């Protein structure tokens, strides 16, 4: 499994969440099989998103879509503060204890 990890600052979590829920990058159609949204406990204006994919190419394509369609240009959500930091990781092991 491959996970696209995204961290960014938001200036209004509620507005950002409404934008996220509107799904401008078509998560399901882009191969996302699950996701998690978190906020830092010591900074509620920092959002962490984990998008899981079966294939690396799907994660890379989503990252490209986000950079071009969502994070830049006139469609950029006003609730974003700065440019998100993103990276793709490959899960090597997972265990529930």
Secondary structure as GFF3:
##gff-version 3
##sequence-region A 1 97
A	DSSP	beta_strand	2	10	.	.	.	ID=ss1
A	DSSP	alpha_helix	13	21	.	.	.	ID=ss2
A	DSSP	three_ten_helix	28	30	.	.	.	ID=ss3
A	DSSP	beta_strand	34	40	.	.	.	ID=ss4
A	DSSP	beta_strand	43	53	.	.	.	ID=ss5
A	DSSP	alpha_helix	56	65	.	.	.	ID=ss6
A	DSSP	pi_helix	66	70	.	.	.	ID=ss7
A	DSSP	beta_strand	80	90	.	.	.	ID=ss8
###
